[in-house]
Amino acid sequence: MIILQDRTSTSRNLNVTKFNVFKNISLSVLACAFTVLLTTNCTHFSKKNELMRDPQSLSADSPSVSVYFGQNVPPTIKTRITQLLQSGIPNFEKGSCSTNGQHIDLIFGNATNSLISAQEKASMQSSEGFKIKTAANPKAPQNCLIISVDGKSDAFTTFNSSRGVGYGAYAVLQDLGYKFLHPLRPDKEALNLDLTRLSRTSRTEEPYWPKRGLHLHTMHPLELGNLLNGWGVSGPNDKAGWEQMLPYWSSYLEWMTAHKQNEVEWSLLWTPEAGDFNQSAERQNRLKQLNMMAKSWGVEPGLVVGVRFVQQNSFTLLRTTRPNKNSPETKAANRQEVISNMNWILQTGVSSVGGEMGGGEFSSGDPSDTVDEMNYLADHLAAQNPPVHYRVKIHVSQGQSTKLFKDPMTNRDLNFNYLPLYANGKVGVMPHTVQMYSLTDPAPTYDNKDFTDILRFIKMASSGMGRGERREVLFYPETAYWVSYDVDVPLFLPAYPYRRVEDLRMIALDERSGDMKRSNSRMSGQMFFSSGWEFGFWFNDVITAEAAWNPHVEAANAAESFQKVIADTFRLNERTQVLAQQLSTMAQHQHDLLIKGLVNGQPPKKVDKRNGIAYLAGVETYDELPMFFREYVPKFLGVSLPLTQPNKFREDWAFKRSYYMNEGKYNKELKPLLVAMATIFQNDAASMRTLAQSLSGNGLTAELSEFADGSQITANRAHFVMNLWEARLAQHKRRNLNAEPSFQNLQTILSRTLEITERRKSKIPMLPQHRPLITGWENANYDNPTDYHYGYVWTSYNLMYWKREYNKLIYPHADGITCYMNTVKPSEIVGQKIVSNLERRAIGLGIARSCFTIPASEPNVNAGW
């Protein structure tokens, strides 16, 4: 059980000239941010800190390149593309077809020398589509190539520029070998100016769905969490620190453009400690700057705020508690307060607002008031110039229903989460699924069996059921969950994007031939939930983003669609296609083991407690407490807590009660799954390591290294859990634990895995002075606006969840303590007064103090607390 190691021109009357890099450009702090602060003229980033690695494949005798821009190219994109070409191509702007040697002319947009005619542009269906056309230059057909790209539309919202040409320009850059895979790590390692290859890149691309974006869940302490909430490194008053991080936003917006995303939103927080800053003019100005930057890239920005939603430091529109809540006077005052606070949000320049219903994810409110609030907010936002979209999140939580409204399909009491069906058609919806499960997978989480009801809601909302008005529907799945489940363990889970591709493919097929086709309805697109990029989780985001542009419904099955999206995104060739195959194989193994609980192709009698992710996920206090109530508190008492990840058999409770988990039951129902995960995931890790070595020099060094490390960590986690159970069994039999191979293996696995996480920490694509925001515990130098007191991967780099399990095995005082090594205060997470009052009383009485308190400074994970 030990681990192993034809040529026409358009717009000729336009005054278009060849663009000369940085001519007459003044690089202020903001201009630096627009160009990702990669020049030595900027005070914040210097050349030695460039996020883009030097090319390895181009030399001084490589083809020369010239670039021409039309007037429909966004200025920000024009400046950035020129910088990229200048920094990556040795002979940029140094040659032409009249000189000896090979040469490429890049023509972006409606320049007078464009190969793309007005008729060709008009033939496209989508205003965001683009066409790439290549042709040999008549001056020297063998040695000179023209690559022209243009978009259908010459305008997008606010700016007289074309989104399509922006997408097409970045498609050409990626054809040249520039990579934008990690949001903060653009890369030119794979540059390849082979004219024969590039001459075959002509194509037309158009989006499958019109809305394609993502939600950055800044309720979690993420890479951009401080920046997007207007905080500097050390807090809200650190303006210089905030400005220093602006390049990350530029890099992220570039990533979005490269992957054809047109919307972004994030959670706006209200942090008690920030005081007046929460709704200050200074914060508003910082948000304005972020939103202006987004729009300069053609990305529509949005903020998420709730009316009464107080969970996890949410910015709440209604903060005053008034008496006589049902009186007309109170309702009028509440409405005035909500609209006033919303107007403050609107002044930041948002294009959309995301809404939340109820006081939290698991708490409902008065259904009539909720519908009324949605209606007047949507009306107010739609009346703006230009109109602002309003979208409400539809959660998967269960047990909340209202008799005032009926489900349009079943005529039963309506799930409170589905109330927007009875709001006016200006209220958009974002039906949400959590974790890596697809819409049809078994999903024993949040008290669900699966998420098929969310698929049913998508169909109801898209076809106008309920009030009878069609509305905007954006599918809202996750690419990471965080909170003890995935990236913070850490695990590398290509099953995430595999299931996201399956979801989009399934919905697209339904729109073509299923219920949605019969009702002549389609959803508007996707806004996926992103929660961090370390340990390969950027892969989840980039594949999910690209799948919304093209879900490859022509493929025979989900696995083939998945491989096609990977190949498109990574620009894989015949030699490197094996990477897509390997990632697909890993994802299918994870789907079988982690989600379905299959062993040798056989499913368990019950997937509950018998699926792999339940055991590889971490466990912390507020996972354990719901598990405790389910096992130890009789159901008739009605005392329970929401369980937000799959339930499992607990190794620290096993073998003590024969009906819960005895040795025979363990050997039959659980051990085969644990052994299968350890064996198969180790084989996958070895295959990925071998692949990384065999593909060395193909321009995928950083990505393959991360995949190999992530695969090995995941395999190690499977081995760790397997050995943990064996050690528990030995302990139950009163054997000498120190002499047990399984216990010795645990120590070896921890040591080897920490070597990997420590190495990965130095590879985080942030400046060293910013990395502690995601890897460290809060202190005087690092503070974040969330209600978590540590970066989102602090637990990953020190393997806290692993050590918590290990400590509970070896320390008698820790074993059995439900709130051992607690890092969360429930009053901060839930944010409700009743919880705060209970918390104060419990602490005052000394009852379960460890459940309501956390360390004042960074704790020692080896010793526990």
FENBELBEL-V53712 format. One record per residue. RES is the residue in three letters. SS is DSSP state (@ for helix, = for strand, . for the rest). PHI is phi in radians with two decimals (none if undefined). OMEGA is omega in whole degrees, -180 to 180 (NA if undefined). Layout:
BEGIN
res->[RES,RES]
ss->[SS,SS]
phi->[PHI,PHI]
omega->[OMEGA,OMEGA]
END
This chain:
BEGIN
res->[MET,ILE,ILE,LEU,GLN,ASP,ARG,THR,SER,THR,SER,ARG,ASN,LEU,ASN,VAL,THR,LYS,PHE,ASN,VAL,PHE,LYS,ASN,ILE,SER,LEU,SER,VAL,LEU,ALA,CYS,ALA,PHE,THR,VAL,LEU,LEU,THR,THR,ASN,CYS,THR,HIS,PHE,SER,LYS,LYS,ASN,GLU,LEU,MET,ARG,ASP,PRO,GLN,SER,LEU,SER,ALA,ASP,SER,PRO,SER,VAL,SER,VAL,TYR,PHE,GLY,GLN,ASN,VAL,PRO,PRO,THR,ILE,LYS,THR,ARG,ILE,THR,GLN,LEU,LEU,GLN,SER,GLY,ILE,PRO,ASN,PHE,GLU,LYS,GLY,SER,CYS,SER,THR,ASN,GLY,GLN,HIS,ILE,ASP,LEU,ILE,PHE,GLY,ASN,ALA,THR,ASN,SER,LEU,ILE,SER,ALA,GLN,GLU,LYS,ALA,SER,MET,GLN,SER,SER,GLU,GLY,PHE,LYS,ILE,LYS,THR,ALA,ALA,ASN,PRO,LYS,ALA,PRO,GLN,ASN,CYS,LEU,ILE,ILE,SER,VAL,ASP,GLY,LYS,SER,ASP,ALA,PHE,THR,THR,PHE,ASN,SER,SER,ARG,GLY,VAL,GLY,TYR,GLY,ALA,TYR,ALA,VAL,LEU,GLN,ASP,LEU,GLY,TYR,LYS,PHE,LEU,HIS,PRO,LEU,ARG,PRO,ASP,LYS,GLU,ALA,LEU,ASN,LEU,ASP,LEU,THR,ARG,LEU,SER,ARG,THR,SER,ARG,THR,GLU,GLU,PRO,TYR,TRP,PRO,LYS,ARG,GLY,LEU,HIS,LEU,HIS,THR,MET,HIS,PRO,LEU,GLU,LEU,GLY,ASN,LEU,LEU,ASN,GLY,TRP,GLY,VAL,SER,GLY,PRO,ASN,ASP,LYS,ALA,GLY,TRP,GLU,GLN,MET,LEU,PRO,TYR,TRP,SER,SER,TYR,LEU,GLU,TRP,MET,THR,ALA,HIS,LYS,GLN,ASN,GLU,VAL,GLU,TRP,SER,LEU,LEU,TRP,THR,PRO,GLU,ALA,GLY,ASP,PHE,ASN,GLN,SER,ALA,GLU,ARG,GLN,ASN,ARG,LEU,LYS,GLN,LEU,ASN,MET,MET,ALA,LYS,SER,TRP,GLY,VAL,GLU,PRO,GLY,LEU,VAL,VAL,GLY,VAL,ARG,PHE,VAL,GLN,GLN,ASN,SER,PHE,THR,LEU,LEU,ARG,THR,THR,ARG,PRO,ASN,LYS,ASN,SER,PRO,GLU,THR,LYS,ALA,ALA,ASN,ARG,GLN,GLU,VAL,ILE,SER,ASN,MET,ASN,TRP,ILE,LEU,GLN,THR,GLY,VAL,SER,SER,VAL,GLY,GLY,GLU,MET,GLY,GLY,GLY,GLU,PHE,SER,SER,GLY,ASP,PRO,SER,ASP,THR,VAL,ASP,GLU,MET,ASN,TYR,LEU,ALA,ASP,HIS,LEU,ALA,ALA,GLN,ASN,PRO,PRO,VAL,HIS,TYR,ARG,VAL,LYS,ILE,HIS,VAL,SER,GLN,GLY,GLN,SER,THR,LYS,LEU,PHE,LYS,ASP,PRO,MET,THR,ASN,ARG,ASP,LEU,ASN,PHE,ASN,TYR,LEU,PRO,LEU,TYR,ALA,ASN,GLY,LYS,VAL,GLY,VAL,MET,PRO,HIS,THR,VAL,GLN,MET,TYR,SER,LEU,THR,ASP,PRO,ALA,PRO,THR,TYR,ASP,ASN,LYS,ASP,PHE,THR,ASP,ILE,LEU,ARG,PHE,ILE,LYS,MET,ALA,SER,SER,GLY,MET,GLY,ARG,GLY,GLU,ARG,ARG,GLU,VAL,LEU,PHE,TYR,PRO,GLU,THR,ALA,TYR,TRP,VAL,SER,TYR,ASP,VAL,ASP,VAL,PRO,LEU,PHE,LEU,PRO,ALA,TYR,PRO,TYR,ARG,ARG,VAL,GLU,ASP,LEU,ARG,MET,ILE,ALA,LEU,ASP,GLU,ARG,SER,GLY,ASP,MET,LYS,ARG,SER,ASN,SER,ARG,MET,SER,GLY,GLN,MET,PHE,PHE,SER,SER,GLY,TRP,GLU,PHE,GLY,PHE,TRP,PHE,ASN,ASP,VAL,ILE,THR,ALA,GLU,ALA,ALA,TRP,ASN,PRO,HIS,VAL,GLU,ALA,ALA,ASN,ALA,ALA,GLU,SER,PHE,GLN,LYS,VAL,ILE,ALA,ASP,THR,PHE,ARG,LEU,ASN,GLU,ARG,THR,GLN,VAL,LEU,ALA,GLN,GLN,LEU,SER,THR,MET,ALA,GLN,HIS,GLN,HIS,ASP,LEU,LEU,ILE,LYS,GLY,LEU,VAL,ASN,GLY,GLN,PRO,PRO,LYS,LYS,VAL,ASP,LYS,ARG,ASN,GLY,ILE,ALA,TYR,LEU,ALA,GLY,VAL,GLU,THR,TYR,ASP,GLU,LEU,PRO,MET,PHE,PHE,ARG,GLU,TYR,VAL,PRO,LYS,PHE,LEU,GLY,VAL,SER,LEU,PRO,LEU,THR,GLN,PRO,ASN,LYS,PHE,ARG,GLU,ASP,TRP,ALA,PHE,LYS,ARG,SER,TYR,TYR,MET,ASN,GLU,GLY,LYS,TYR,ASN,LYS,GLU,LEU,LYS,PRO,LEU,LEU,VAL,ALA,MET,ALA,THR,ILE,PHE,GLN,ASN,ASP,ALA,ALA,SER,MET,ARG,THR,LEU,ALA,GLN,SER,LEU,SER,GLY,ASN,GLY,LEU,THR,ALA,GLU,LEU,SER,GLU,PHE,ALA,ASP,GLY,SER,GLN,ILE,THR,ALA,ASN,ARG,ALA,HIS,PHE,VAL,MET,ASN,LEU,TRP,GLU,ALA,ARG,LEU,ALA,GLN,HIS,LYS,ARG,ARG,ASN,LEU,ASN,ALA,GLU,PRO,SER,PHE,GLN,ASN,LEU,GLN,THR,ILE,LEU,SER,ARG,THR,LEU,GLU,ILE,THR,GLU,ARG,ARG,LYS,SER,LYS,ILE,PRO,MET,LEU,PRO,GLN,HIS,ARG,PRO,LEU,ILE,THR,GLY,TRP,GLU,ASN,ALA,ASN,TYR,ASP,ASN,PRO,THR,ASP,TYR,HIS,TYR,GLY,TYR,VAL,TRP,THR,SER,TYR,ASN,LEU,MET,TYR,TRP,LYS,ARG,GLU,TYR,ASN,LYS,LEU,ILE,TYR,PRO,HIS,ALA,ASP,GLY,ILE,THR,CYS,TYR,MET,ASN,THR,VAL,LYS,PRO,SER,GLU,ILE,VAL,GLY,GLN,LYS,ILE,VAL,SER,ASN,LEU,GLU,ARG,ARG,ALA,ILE,GLY,LEU,GLY,ILE,ALA,ARG,SER,CYS,PHE,THR,ILE,PRO,ALA,SER,GLU,PRO,ASN,VAL,ASN,ALA,GLY,TRP]
ss->[.,.,.,.,.,.,.,.,.,.,.,.,.,.,.,.,.,=,.,.,.,.,.,.,.,.,.,.,@,@,@,@,@,@,.,.,.,.,.,.,.,.,.,.,.,.,@,@,@,.,.,.,.,.,.,.,.,.,.,.,.,.,.,=,=,=,=,=,=,.,.,.,.,.,@,@,@,@,@,@,@,@,@,@,@,@,@,@,.,.,.,=,.,.,.,.,.,.,.,.,.,.,=,=,=,=,=,=,.,.,.,.,.,.,.,.,.,@,@,@,@,@,.,.,.,.,.,.,.,=,=,=,=,=,=,=,.,.,.,.,.,.,.,=,=,=,=,=,=,=,=,.,.,.,.,=,.,.,=,.,.,.,@,@,@,@,@,@,@,@,@,@,@,@,@,@,.,.,=,=,=,=,.,.,=,=,=,.,.,.,.,.,.,.,@,@,@,@,.,.,.,.,=,=,=,.,.,.,.,.,=,=,=,=,=,=,.,.,.,.,.,.,.,.,@,@,@,@,.,.,.,.,.,.,.,.,.,.,@,@,@,@,@,@,.,@,@,@,@,@,@,@,@,@,@,@,@,@,.,.,.,.,=,=,=,=,=,.,=,.,.,@,@,@,@,@,@,@,@,.,@,@,@,@,@,@,@,@,@,@,@,@,@,@,@,@,.,.,.,=,=,=,=,=,.,=,.,.,.,.,@,@,@,=,.,=,.,.,.,.,.,.,.,.,.,.,.,@,@,@,@,@,@,@,@,@,@,@,@,@,@,@,@,@,@,@,.,.,.,.,.,=,=,=,=,.,.,.,.,=,.,.,=,.,.,.,@,@,@,@,@,@,@,@,@,@,@,@,@,@,@,@,.,.,.,.,.,.,=,=,=,=,=,=,.,.,.,.,.,.,=,=,=,=,=,=,.,.,.,.,.,.,=,=,=,@,@,@,@,@,@,@,.,.,.,.,=,=,=,=,=,=,.,.,.,.,.,.,.,.,.,=,.,.,.,.,.,.,.,=,.,@,@,@,@,@,@,@,@,@,@,@,@,.,.,.,.,.,.,.,.,.,=,=,=,=,.,=,.,.,.,.,.,.,.,.,.,.,.,.,.,.,.,.,@,@,@,@,@,@,@,@,@,@,@,@,@,@,@,@,@,@,@,.,@,@,@,@,.,.,.,.,.,.,=,=,=,=,=,=,.,.,.,.,.,.,@,@,@,@,@,@,@,@,@,@,@,@,@,.,.,.,.,.,.,.,.,@,@,@,@,@,@,@,@,@,@,@,@,@,.,.,.,.,.,.,.,@,@,@,@,@,@,@,@,@,@,@,@,@,@,@,@,@,@,@,.,.,=,.,.,=,.,.,.,.,.,.,=,.,.,.,@,@,@,@,.,.,.,.,@,@,@,@,@,@,@,@,@,@,@,@,.,.,@,@,@,.,.,.,.,.,.,.,.,.,.,=,.,.,.,.,.,.,.,.,.,.,.,.,.,.,@,@,@,@,@,@,@,@,@,@,@,@,@,@,@,@,@,@,@,@,@,@,@,@,@,@,@,@,@,@,@,@,.,.,.,.,.,.,@,@,@,@,@,@,@,@,@,@,@,@,@,@,@,@,@,@,@,@,@,@,@,@,@,@,@,@,@,@,@,@,.,.,.,.,@,@,@,.,@,@,@,@,@,@,@,@,@,@,@,@,@,@,@,@,@,@,@,@,@,.,.,.,.,.,.,@,@,@,@,@,@,@,@,.,=,.,.,.,.,.,.,.,.,.,.,.,.,=,.,.,.,@,@,@,@,.,.,@,@,@,@,@,@,@,@,@,@,@,.,.,.,.,.,.,.,.,.,.,.,.,.,.,.,@,@,@,@,@,.,.,@,@,@,@,@,@,@,@,@,@,@,@,@,.,.,.,@,@,@,@,.,.,.,.,.,.,.,.,.,.,.,.,.]
phi->[none,-1.28,-1.34,-1.93,-1.40,none,-2.04,-2.25,-2.09,-2.27,0.95,-1.21,-1.48,-1.34,-1.53,-2.00,-2.20,-1.11,-1.48,-1.83,-1.04,1.06,-1.19,1.03,-1.77,-1.73,-1.68,-1.34,-1.01,-1.17,-1.10,-1.05,-1.08,-1.09,-1.90,1.16,0.89,-1.77,-1.78,-1.24,-1.33,-1.55,-1.43,-1.58,-2.04,-1.93,-0.99,-1.18,-1.84,-1.00,-1.41,-1.83,-1.31,-1.18,-1.22,-1.88,-1.75,-1.81,-2.24,-1.12,-1.71,-1.26,-0.97,-1.46,-2.36,-2.13,-2.29,-2.21,-2.11,-1.56,-1.32,-1.63,-1.54,-0.96,-0.96,-1.07,-1.19,-1.06,-1.10,-1.17,-1.09,-1.06,-1.10,-1.07,-1.16,-1.13,-1.39,-1.86,-1.99,-0.98,-1.85,-1.24,1.11,-1.85,-2.47,-2.77,-1.20,-1.49,-1.85,-1.26,1.67,-1.43,-2.60,-2.18,-1.79,-1.74,-2.11,-1.80,1.58,-1.54,-1.19,-1.09,-1.73,-1.14,-1.41,-1.77,-1.46,-1.10,-1.12,-1.13,-1.19,-1.17,-1.28,-1.31,-1.47,-1.66,-1.15,-1.81,-1.25,-2.55,-2.23,-1.93,-2.35,-2.02,-2.79,-1.26,-1.28,-0.98,-1.13,-2.70,-0.98,-1.40,-2.10,-2.23,-2.15,-1.91,-2.08,-2.06,-2.41,-2.68,-1.85,-1.12,-1.69,-1.70,-2.62,-2.28,-0.82,1.34,-1.90,-1.41,-2.52,-1.93,-1.12,-1.00,-1.19,-1.12,-1.06,-1.14,-1.08,-1.27,-1.12,-1.12,-0.99,-1.23,-1.08,-1.25,2.07,-1.18,-2.15,-2.36,-1.57,-1.48,-1.01,-2.00,-2.41,-1.09,-2.55,-2.12,-1.09,-1.73,-0.97,-2.62,-1.79,-1.17,-1.17,-1.11,-1.12,-1.14,-1.19,-1.76,-1.69,-1.06,-3.04,-2.12,-2.21,-2.47,-1.35,-1.28,-2.05,-1.29,-1.83,-2.45,-2.76,-2.66,-1.84,-1.53,-1.48,-1.32,-1.20,-1.75,-1.33,-1.67,-0.94,-1.83,-1.05,-1.10,-0.97,-1.27,-1.74,1.37,-1.67,-1.47,-1.10,-1.75,2.43,-1.18,-1.48,-1.53,-1.16,-1.09,-1.13,-1.16,-1.09,-1.14,-1.60,-0.97,-1.00,-1.10,-1.17,-1.06,-1.09,-1.17,-1.13,-1.11,-1.00,-1.08,-1.14,-1.06,-1.96,1.07,-1.76,-2.06,-2.48,-2.51,-2.40,-2.59,-1.39,-1.53,-1.84,-2.13,-1.69,-0.88,-1.18,-1.40,1.01,-1.12,-1.05,-0.90,-2.33,-1.71,-1.15,-1.13,-1.13,-1.03,-1.14,-1.13,-1.12,-1.01,-1.10,-1.07,-1.21,-1.10,-1.07,-1.04,-1.14,-1.14,-1.65,1.49,-1.82,-1.48,-1.61,-2.51,-2.10,-1.80,-2.43,-1.91,-1.28,-2.11,-1.23,-2.00,-1.13,0.91,1.11,-1.10,-1.25,-1.87,-1.38,-2.03,-1.97,-1.66,-1.66,-1.94,-1.25,0.92,-1.03,-1.67,-1.31,-1.03,-1.14,-1.11,-1.12,-1.17,-1.16,-1.06,-1.09,-1.09,-1.13,-1.08,-1.16,-1.06,-1.18,-1.13,-1.11,-1.10,-1.10,-1.09,-1.20,-1.44,1.58,-1.24,-1.77,-2.62,-2.29,-1.68,-2.01,-2.28,-1.78,1.29,-1.53,-2.96,-1.08,-2.01,-2.20,-1.63,-2.50,-1.11,-1.10,-1.15,-1.08,-1.10,-1.13,-1.07,-1.10,-1.06,-1.14,-1.25,-1.20,-1.10,-1.10,-1.10,-1.23,-1.18,-1.42,-1.26,-2.17,-1.34,-1.06,-1.92,-1.28,-2.12,-2.27,-1.92,-1.30,-1.93,-1.48,-1.68,-1.08,-2.00,1.46,-2.14,-2.44,-2.33,-1.37,-1.27,-2.27,-1.97,-1.15,-1.08,-1.61,-1.78,1.11,-1.55,-0.94,-1.37,-1.00,-0.90,-1.07,-1.67,-0.95,-1.00,-1.04,-1.84,-1.55,-1.23,-1.16,-1.37,-1.51,-1.41,-2.29,-2.24,-1.15,-1.92,-2.08,-1.94,1.07,-1.62,-1.18,-1.39,-1.17,-2.08,-1.21,-1.06,-2.42,-1.36,-2.51,0.93,1.06,-1.88,-1.67,-2.82,-1.94,-1.09,-1.22,-1.17,-1.09,-1.09,-1.11,-0.98,-1.20,-1.12,-1.18,-1.17,-1.64,1.51,-1.17,1.72,-1.31,1.57,-2.03,-1.28,-2.45,-1.19,-2.19,-2.04,-1.12,-2.28,-1.55,-1.89,-1.96,-2.86,-1.86,1.16,0.62,1.28,-1.78,-2.45,-1.14,-1.56,-1.37,-1.76,-2.24,-1.82,-2.23,-1.10,-1.06,-0.98,-1.16,-1.04,-1.30,-1.18,-1.10,-1.08,-1.01,-1.16,-1.09,-1.10,-1.14,-1.08,-1.15,-1.14,-1.11,-1.56,-2.56,-1.89,-1.01,-1.20,-1.12,-1.15,-1.64,0.95,-2.23,-2.46,-1.38,-1.40,2.67,-2.29,-2.33,-1.48,-1.65,-1.93,-2.44,1.90,-2.18,-1.24,0.94,1.42,-1.25,-1.06,-1.07,-1.02,-1.19,-1.20,-1.27,-1.12,-1.10,-1.15,-1.16,-1.27,-1.36,-2.61,-1.43,0.90,-1.20,-1.31,-1.17,-1.25,-2.77,-1.12,-1.09,-1.16,-1.03,-1.01,-1.12,-1.15,-1.15,-1.07,-1.06,-1.07,-1.18,-1.57,0.94,-1.29,-1.98,-1.03,-1.32,-1.64,-1.00,-1.03,-1.10,-1.08,-1.15,-1.17,-1.10,-1.17,-1.07,-1.04,-1.10,-1.19,-1.05,-1.16,-1.06,-1.15,-1.48,-1.34,-1.72,-1.56,1.25,-1.29,-2.23,0.94,1.39,-1.76,-1.40,-1.28,-1.09,-2.34,-1.35,-1.06,1.18,-2.24,-2.08,-1.11,-1.14,-1.02,-1.70,-1.43,-1.10,-1.42,-2.34,-2.24,-0.87,-1.54,-1.66,-1.18,-1.05,-1.09,-1.09,-1.07,-1.07,-1.20,-1.64,-1.96,-1.88,-0.98,-1.09,-1.17,-1.29,1.23,-1.70,-2.74,-2.27,-1.14,-1.72,-1.75,-2.66,-1.04,-1.23,-2.68,-1.34,-1.55,-1.15,-1.42,-1.85,-1.27,1.18,-1.68,-2.22,-1.07,-1.30,-1.41,-2.83,-1.81,-1.08,-1.13,-1.15,-1.09,-1.12,-1.56,-1.78,-2.12,-0.96,-1.01,-1.20,-1.13,-1.16,-1.09,-1.10,-1.05,-1.23,-1.23,-1.21,-1.19,-1.09,-1.12,-1.12,-1.10,-1.13,-1.20,-1.13,-1.10,-1.11,-1.05,-1.24,-1.24,-1.70,-0.99,1.59,-1.76,1.40,-2.20,-0.99,-1.12,-1.17,-1.14,-1.07,-1.17,-1.10,-1.14,-1.11,-1.11,-1.13,-1.21,-1.05,-1.13,-1.10,-1.05,-1.09,-1.10,-1.12,-1.06,-1.12,-1.08,-1.19,-1.08,-1.14,-1.14,-1.15,-1.11,-1.15,-1.08,-1.10,-1.10,-1.47,1.07,-1.48,-1.22,-1.05,-1.10,-1.59,-1.42,-0.98,-1.10,-1.22,-1.09,-1.09,-1.02,-1.14,-1.13,-1.10,-1.03,-1.08,-1.19,-1.27,-1.11,-1.06,-1.23,-1.13,-1.15,-1.14,-1.22,-1.04,-1.29,-1.74,-1.07,-1.38,-2.29,-1.09,-0.90,-1.26,-1.83,-1.02,-1.05,-1.05,-1.96,-1.89,-2.00,-1.71,-0.98,-2.69,-1.10,-1.65,-2.33,-2.43,-2.20,-1.43,-1.42,-1.62,-1.74,-1.77,-2.69,-1.17,-1.19,-2.00,-1.01,-1.15,-1.19,-1.22,-1.90,0.91,-1.02,-1.16,-1.13,-1.22,-1.08,-1.13,-1.13,-1.09,-1.19,-1.37,-1.70,-1.81,-1.00,-1.23,-1.64,-1.13,1.60,-1.41,-1.12,-1.73,-1.12,0.97,-1.26,-2.13,-2.27,-1.74,-1.05,-1.11,-1.30,-1.29,-1.37,1.22,-1.91,-1.06,-1.07,-1.22,-1.06,-1.13,-1.08,-1.09,-1.10,-1.15,-1.10,-1.14,-1.07,-1.55,1.32,-1.59,0.81,-0.97,-1.14,-1.37,-2.07,-2.16,-2.33,-1.03,-1.29,-2.47,-1.01,-1.48,-1.60,-1.24,-1.25,-1.65,1.40,-2.70]
omega->[176,-178,175,-177,NA,-158,176,179,-180,175,-175,-180,-179,178,-175,178,177,-174,180,-168,174,-180,178,178,176,-176,171,178,-179,179,176,-180,180,-179,174,173,-179,-178,-178,179,-178,-177,-172,179,176,-178,-177,180,-180,179,-177,-179,180,179,178,-169,-177,179,-176,180,177,-179,174,-176,172,-178,176,180,171,-176,-179,175,179,-177,180,-180,178,180,-177,180,178,178,180,-179,-180,-176,-175,-174,-176,-176,177,178,-179,-177,177,180,179,180,179,178,-179,-177,177,170,175,-178,-177,175,-172,175,-176,-179,-180,176,-170,-176,177,178,179,178,-178,-177,179,-178,-174,177,180,178,178,178,174,-177,180,177,175,177,-178,-179,-179,-172,-177,-172,-176,-177,174,174,-177,178,176,179,-178,-175,177,-177,165,-171,175,-174,-180,-177,-175,173,-177,180,175,178,-179,179,179,172,178,178,179,173,178,180,173,-179,178,-174,172,-177,-178,-176,172,-168,177,-180,-172,-179,-177,-175,177,-174,180,179,-177,-180,-179,-175,178,179,172,179,176,-176,175,177,-176,-179,-179,-177,-178,178,174,-172,-176,165,174,-177,-172,-180,-176,-175,178,-176,-174,174,176,179,170,-179,-175,177,-175,-178,-178,-178,179,177,177,180,-179,-179,-179,178,179,179,176,179,-180,178,174,177,179,179,179,-178,166,176,-176,177,173,174,175,-179,174,-174,173,-174,-176,-177,-178,175,-175,-180,-176,180,-177,176,-180,178,179,179,178,177,176,-178,177,-179,176,178,179,-178,178,176,-176,180,180,-176,177,177,179,177,179,176,-179,-174,-175,-177,172,175,180,172,-174,-177,180,-175,-176,175,-176,177,178,-171,-179,-179,178,-179,179,-180,178,179,178,-179,180,179,-180,-179,178,179,177,178,175,177,-177,-180,175,177,-179,175,179,174,176,-178,176,178,177,-179,-179,-176,-176,-179,180,177,178,-174,180,178,-179,178,179,179,178,-177,-177,175,180,178,-179,-178,179,-179,179,178,2,180,178,180,174,-179,-178,179,178,-174,-180,-179,-175,173,179,-180,180,179,-178,-179,-178,176,-176,-178,-172,-175,173,176,-174,169,-178,-180,-176,-179,180,175,-179,172,-180,-173,176,178,175,-179,177,179,-167,166,-177,174,-168,-176,173,-179,-178,177,165,-176,-179,-178,-177,180,174,168,176,-177,-180,180,175,175,177,178,178,-180,179,-177,-178,-177,174,178,-178,179,-180,179,177,-175,176,179,177,177,-169,178,-179,170,172,179,-173,177,172,-173,-170,-173,-180,176,1,173,173,-168,173,173,178,-179,176,179,176,176,178,178,-177,177,180,180,180,178,177,178,-178,-172,-175,-179,-178,176,-178,178,180,-178,174,173,-175,-179,-173,170,-174,-174,-178,-179,173,-171,-179,177,175,-178,171,179,178,-178,-173,179,178,177,-178,-178,177,174,179,180,178,179,179,-179,-176,-177,-176,-179,178,176,180,180,179,179,177,-179,176,-173,-176,-176,-178,177,-177,-179,-174,179,180,178,178,179,-179,178,178,177,178,-178,179,175,-180,178,-179,-172,-173,-174,-176,-177,-179,173,-175,178,-177,179,175,177,175,179,178,-179,-177,175,-170,-175,178,-176,178,177,175,177,175,-172,-173,159,-176,-177,176,176,-180,-179,-179,-178,-169,-177,-179,-176,-175,178,176,179,-179,174,180,177,-170,171,-175,174,-179,168,-177,-180,179,174,-174,175,178,176,-172,-179,180,178,175,-175,-180,179,178,-178,-177,-169,-173,-176,178,178,-180,179,180,178,-179,-177,-175,-180,176,177,178,179,178,179,179,178,178,179,179,179,-177,-179,177,-180,179,174,-179,-173,-175,-177,-180,177,180,178,-179,179,-180,178,-179,177,180,175,178,179,178,177,-179,-178,179,179,177,178,179,178,177,179,177,179,179,180,176,174,179,-174,-178,-180,-177,177,-179,180,177,178,180,-179,179,-179,178,-178,-178,-179,177,175,180,-177,178,178,-178,-179,-179,-178,178,-176,171,176,-177,-178,180,-176,180,177,180,-177,-171,176,-179,173,-176,-177,-176,-180,180,-174,-179,176,172,-173,-179,177,-170,176,173,180,-179,-173,176,178,-175,-177,177,-177,176,177,180,-180,180,176,-172,-178,-179,-178,-177,-176,179,179,-174,-175,179,-180,-180,180,-172,171,-176,-180,179,-178,-176,174,-180,-175,-179,179,179,180,178,-180,180,-179,-180,179,179,180,180,-178,177,-177,-178,179,-174,180,177,180,179,178,-175,-177,177,-176,180,-178,-177,179,NA]
END
